[in-house]
Amino acid sequence: MGVFEKIFSSHQKKAILDEINLMEAAQAHIVWKLRLLRYLDGSSTEQLDPAVVCRDDQCKLGVWIHGIGQSHFGSEAAFQVMRADHAIFHQHAGQIVRYSQVKKLDEARALLNGKYRQVSYKVVMALTELNSELKT
C-alpha cells in the first residue's frame, strides 16, 4: 500500500481516474514555472492577476481537490498534505506575480527557485503517487 491508504475497487479507481487526469494536472503545475519565468523576463503575453493566481480553487486540480477529491480522500493525511501544499503552491505563484508587477525581480526569482520549487515538487510527487496507486 502506498501513501494514500483508502482501498478502492478497480471500478472505483477507474471512476476516479475518469474524473481527473492526475498526470495532466501534474504537468499543468510543472508548466506554471515556465509561465512564471516568462512573466518575470517580460516575454509572456499573459495578463496574470495575482489575486486569482494565488487561489488554489481556480485551476482544474483545485476544483477537484475542493470538490469530489475531498469526498474520496478528505480523511486521508496524504490528501490533506497535498491539498495544503497545493494551496501554498498557488500562494507562492501569486506572490511571484505580485513581486514581478512591482519590479521586485530578485525577490520573485528567489521565491521561484526556493520555496515555490520545493512545494511544486511536493505537489507533483503527490499527484504521481496517487495516480500510481489508482492504476494498480
Backbone as numpy.savetxt, mean C-alpha at the origin, in Angstrom:
# Nx Ny Nz CAx CAy CAz Cx Cy Cz
1.57 -23.27 7.79 0.73 -22.09 7.79 1.62 -20.86 7.79
1.19 -19.83 7.11 1.98 -18.62 6.98 1.61 -17.57 8.01
1.88 -16.34 7.66 1.64 -15.21 8.54 0.15 -15.02 8.79
-0.64 -15.20 7.76 -2.09 -15.07 7.89 -2.63 -16.42 8.33
-3.33 -16.43 9.46 -3.67 -17.68 10.12 -5.04 -18.25 9.75
-5.93 -17.43 9.26 -7.29 -17.89 9.00 -7.28 -18.97 7.92
-8.05 -20.00 8.16 -8.15 -21.12 7.22 -9.37 -20.90 6.32
-9.15 -20.98 5.03 -10.21 -20.83 4.05 -10.26 -22.07 3.18
-11.44 -22.40 2.72 -11.57 -23.48 1.74 -11.02 -22.97 0.41
-10.77 -23.88 -0.51 -10.26 -23.47 -1.82 -11.27 -22.57 -2.53
-12.55 -22.82 -2.32 -13.60 -21.97 -2.92 -13.53 -20.56 -2.34
-13.35 -20.46 -1.02 -13.25 -19.15 -0.38 -12.00 -18.41 -0.85
-10.90 -19.13 -0.97 -9.66 -18.51 -1.43 -9.84 -17.93 -2.83
-10.46 -18.71 -3.71 -10.69 -18.23 -5.07 -11.57 -16.99 -5.07
-12.61 -17.00 -4.23 -13.51 -15.85 -4.16 -12.76 -14.60 -3.70
-11.87 -14.75 -2.73 -11.08 -13.60 -2.26 -10.16 -13.11 -3.37
-9.50 -14.02 -4.05 -8.60 -13.63 -5.13 -9.36 -13.01 -6.31
-10.63 -13.34 -6.45 -11.45 -12.71 -7.48 -11.84 -11.29 -7.09
-11.85 -11.00 -5.77 -12.21 -9.67 -5.29 -11.11 -8.65 -5.59
-9.88 -9.10 -5.41 -8.74 -8.19 -5.58 -7.53 -8.97 -6.07
-6.84 -8.38 -7.01 -5.58 -8.95 -7.48 -4.48 -8.37 -6.59
-4.03 -9.17 -5.64 -3.06 -8.69 -4.65 -1.72 -8.34 -5.28
-1.32 -9.06 -6.31 -0.05 -8.75 -6.96 -0.16 -7.45 -7.77
-1.31 -7.20 -8.32 -1.56 -5.94 -9.01 -1.51 -4.79 -8.00
-2.09 -5.01 -6.83 -2.06 -3.99 -5.77 -0.63 -3.74 -5.32
0.15 -4.80 -5.16 1.55 -4.65 -4.76 2.31 -3.85 -5.83
2.09 -4.18 -7.10 2.76 -3.47 -8.19 2.37 -1.99 -8.20
1.10 -1.70 -7.96 0.65 -0.31 -7.93 1.38 0.47 -6.83
1.64 -0.19 -5.72 2.35 0.48 -4.63 3.84 0.61 -4.93
4.39 -0.31 -5.66 5.79 -0.18 -6.10 5.93 1.00 -7.05
4.96 1.15 -7.94 4.99 2.22 -8.94 4.87 3.60 -8.28
4.29 3.66 -7.09 4.18 4.95 -6.39 5.55 5.60 -6.23
6.59 4.83 -5.97 7.91 5.42 -5.81 8.33 6.14 -7.09
8.08 5.51 -8.24 8.41 6.16 -9.52 7.59 7.42 -9.72
6.32 7.36 -9.35 5.46 8.53 -9.48 5.99 9.68 -8.61
6.39 9.34 -7.39 6.91 10.36 -6.49 8.25 10.92 -6.97
9.11 10.05 -7.48 10.39 10.51 -8.02 10.18 11.48 -9.17
9.25 11.15 -10.06 8.95 12.05 -11.19 8.38 13.38 -10.68
7.54 13.28 -9.66 6.97 14.50 -9.09 8.07 15.37 -8.49
9.00 14.74 -7.80 10.10 15.49 -7.18 11.03 16.12 -8.20
11.29 15.41 -9.30 12.23 15.98 -10.28 11.55 16.87 -11.31
10.25 17.04 -11.17 9.52 17.96 -12.05 9.13 17.38 -13.39
9.33 16.08 -13.60 8.99 15.49 -14.90 7.58 14.89 -14.93
6.88 14.93 -13.82 5.54 14.37 -13.76 4.51 15.33 -14.35
3.54 14.77 -15.01 2.42 15.58 -15.50 1.22 15.45 -14.56
1.38 14.66 -13.51 0.29 14.45 -12.55 0.13 15.66 -11.63
-1.09 15.93 -11.28 -1.40 16.92 -10.27 -1.74 16.15 -8.99
-0.76 15.97 -8.13 -0.98 15.20 -6.93 -1.43 16.12 -5.80
-2.50 15.71 -5.15 -3.04 16.45 -4.01 -2.64 15.70 -2.75
-1.80 16.30 -1.91 -1.36 15.58 -0.72 -2.51 15.20 0.22
-3.59 15.95 0.19 -4.75 15.64 1.03 -5.45 14.36 0.57
-5.28 14.00 -0.68 -5.84 12.75 -1.20 -4.80 11.64 -1.12
-3.57 11.94 -1.51 -2.50 10.94 -1.51 -2.32 10.34 -0.12
-2.46 11.15 0.92 -2.21 10.69 2.28 -3.31 9.77 2.81
-4.41 9.64 2.09 -5.52 8.82 2.57 -5.36 7.38 2.09
-5.41 6.45 3.02 -5.21 5.05 2.69 -6.46 4.36 2.19
-7.56 5.08 2.10 -8.81 4.49 1.63 -9.19 4.95 0.22
-8.24 5.55 -0.48 -8.51 6.09 -1.81 -8.04 5.20 -2.95
-7.09 4.31 -2.68 -6.62 3.42 -3.73 -7.44 2.12 -3.69
-7.30 1.33 -4.73 -8.05 0.08 -4.84 -7.78 -0.84 -3.64
-6.52 -0.95 -3.26 -6.18 -1.79 -2.11 -6.82 -1.25 -0.84
-6.75 0.06 -0.65 -7.33 0.66 0.55 -8.82 0.45 0.65
-9.51 0.54 -0.47 -10.96 0.28 -0.48 -11.21 -1.16 -0.03
-10.41 -2.09 -0.54 -10.56 -3.50 -0.17 -10.22 -3.71 1.31
-9.11 -3.13 1.76 -8.69 -3.28 3.16 -9.76 -2.79 4.11
-10.33 -1.64 3.80 -11.32 -1.04 4.69 -12.71 -1.68 4.54
-12.89 -2.45 3.48 -14.18 -3.07 3.22 -14.16 -4.57 3.41
-14.24 -5.26 2.30 -14.38 -6.72 2.33 -13.14 -7.41 2.91
-11.97 -6.87 2.71 -10.75 -7.44 3.29 -10.84 -7.46 4.81
-11.39 -6.40 5.37 -11.58 -6.31 6.82 -12.52 -7.42 7.30
-13.54 -7.72 6.52 -14.48 -8.77 6.93 -13.82 -10.15 6.87
-12.88 -10.34 5.96 -12.18 -11.63 5.86 -11.10 -11.78 6.92
-10.31 -10.72 7.13 -9.08 -10.83 7.90 -8.97 -9.89 9.10
-10.01 -9.13 9.38 -9.94 -8.08 10.39 -9.45 -8.52 11.76
-9.67 -9.75 12.13 -9.26 -10.22 13.46 -7.82 -10.72 13.48
-7.17 -10.74 12.33 -5.81 -11.28 12.25 -4.76 -10.19 12.47
-3.78 -10.51 13.29 -2.71 -9.56 13.59 -1.96 -9.14 12.33
-1.66 -10.08 11.45 -0.92 -9.77 10.23 -1.68 -8.79 9.35
-2.99 -8.94 9.30 -3.81 -8.02 8.50 -3.82 -6.63 9.15
-3.93 -6.59 10.46 -3.92 -5.31 11.16 -2.60 -4.57 10.96
-1.50 -5.31 10.97 -0.19 -4.71 10.72 -0.14 -4.20 9.27
-0.61 -4.99 8.32 -0.61 -4.57 6.92 -1.47 -3.31 6.74
-2.62 -3.30 7.39 -3.51 -2.14 7.28 -2.82 -0.89 7.83
-2.16 -1.02 8.98 -1.45 0.11 9.58 -0.29 0.55 8.70
0.47 -0.40 8.18 1.59 -0.07 7.30 1.10 0.61 6.03
-0.01 0.16 5.50 -0.58 0.76 4.30 -0.97 2.22 4.59
-1.54 2.47 5.76 -1.91 3.84 6.14 -0.65 4.71 6.25
0.39 4.18 6.88 1.65 4.93 7.02 2.27 5.20 5.65
2.21 4.20 4.76 2.70 4.37 3.39 2.07 5.60 2.75
0.74 5.70 2.85 0.05 6.83 2.23 0.34 8.14 2.95
0.49 8.10 4.28 0.85 9.32 5.01 2.21 9.84 4.55
3.16 8.94 4.41 4.49 9.34 3.94 4.43 9.86 2.51
3.69 9.18 1.65 3.58 9.64 0.25 2.97 11.05 0.21
1.94 11.28 1.00 1.33 12.61 1.06 2.32 13.65 1.56
3.13 13.29 2.56 4.12 14.23 3.08 5.20 14.53 2.05
5.58 13.54 1.28 6.57 13.76 0.21 6.02 14.75 -0.80
4.75 14.62 -1.16 4.13 15.57 -2.09 4.11 16.96 -1.46
3.74 17.05 -0.18 3.72 18.36 0.50 5.12 19.00 0.49
6.13 18.20 0.84 7.50 18.72 0.83 7.86 19.23 -0.56
7.51 18.46 -1.56 7.83 18.85 -2.93 7.16 20.18 -3.29
5.93 20.32 -2.89 5.17 21.53 -3.25 5.73 22.79 -2.59
6.39 22.62 -1.44 6.98 23.79 -0.78 8.50 23.82 -0.98
8.96 23.05 -1.95 10.37 23.02 -2.37 11.33 22.55 -1.26
10.85 21.68 -0.39 11.72 21.04 0.60 12.14 19.68 0.03
12.92 19.75 -1.03 13.25 18.55 -1.78 14.20 17.62 -1.03
15.10 18.17 -0.24 15.99 17.31 0.55 15.19 16.49 1.56
14.22 17.13 2.23 13.36 16.42 3.18 12.53 15.36 2.47
12.02 15.72 1.29 11.21 14.78 0.52 12.02 13.55 0.14
13.23 13.76 -0.34 14.07 12.64 -0.75 14.50 11.78 0.44
14.77 12.44 1.57 15.15 11.69 2.77 13.99 10.79 3.22
12.79 11.31 3.20 11.62 10.52 3.58 11.39 9.40 2.57
11.50 9.73 1.29 11.29 8.74 0.23 12.28 7.58 0.34
13.53 7.90 0.60 14.57 6.87 0.65 14.73 6.23 2.03
13.99 6.72 3.01 14.07 6.20 4.37 12.79 5.49 4.78
12.02 6.18 5.58 10.82 5.58 6.16 9.81 5.12 5.09
9.64 5.92 4.05 8.71 5.53 2.98 9.14 4.20 2.35
10.41 4.09 2.00 10.92 2.87 1.37 10.71 1.66 2.27
10.96 1.84 3.56 10.82 0.73 4.51 9.37 0.26 4.62
8.45 1.20 4.75 7.05 0.80 4.92 6.48 0.29 3.59
6.95 0.82 2.49 6.51 0.32 1.18 6.89 -1.15 1.03
8.13 -1.47 1.41 8.60 -2.85 1.36 7.71 -3.75 2.22
7.37 -3.29 3.41 6.54 -4.09 4.31 5.16 -4.36 3.70
4.56 -3.35 3.08 3.24 -3.52 2.45 3.33 -4.53 1.31
4.33 -4.37 0.46 4.48 -5.28 -0.68 4.73 -6.71 -0.21
5.55 -6.88 0.81 5.82 -8.22 1.32 4.57 -8.85 1.94
3.78 -8.07 2.66 2.54 -8.59 3.25 1.56 -9.01 2.16
1.45 -8.21 1.11 0.56 -8.56 0.01 1.04 -9.83 -0.69
2.34 -9.95 -0.86 2.92 -11.13 -1.49 2.65 -12.37 -0.65
2.83 -12.25 0.65 2.59 -13.37 1.56 1.11 -13.77 1.54
0.23 -12.80 1.62 -1.20 -13.10 1.60 -1.58 -13.77 0.28
-1.07 -13.25 -0.81 -1.35 -13.84 -2.12 -0.87 -15.29 -2.18
0.33 -15.53 -1.69 0.89 -16.87 -1.67 0.03 -17.83 -0.85
-0.40 -17.37 0.31 -1.21 -18.22 1.17 -2.58 -18.51 0.56
-3.13 -17.55 -0.15 -4.44 -17.77 -0.78 -4.34 -18.66 -2.01
-3.17 -18.76 -2.59 -3.00 -19.60 -3.80 -2.63 -21.03 -3.47
-2.41 -21.34 -2.18 -2.04 -22.72 -1.83 -3.27 -23.54 -1.51
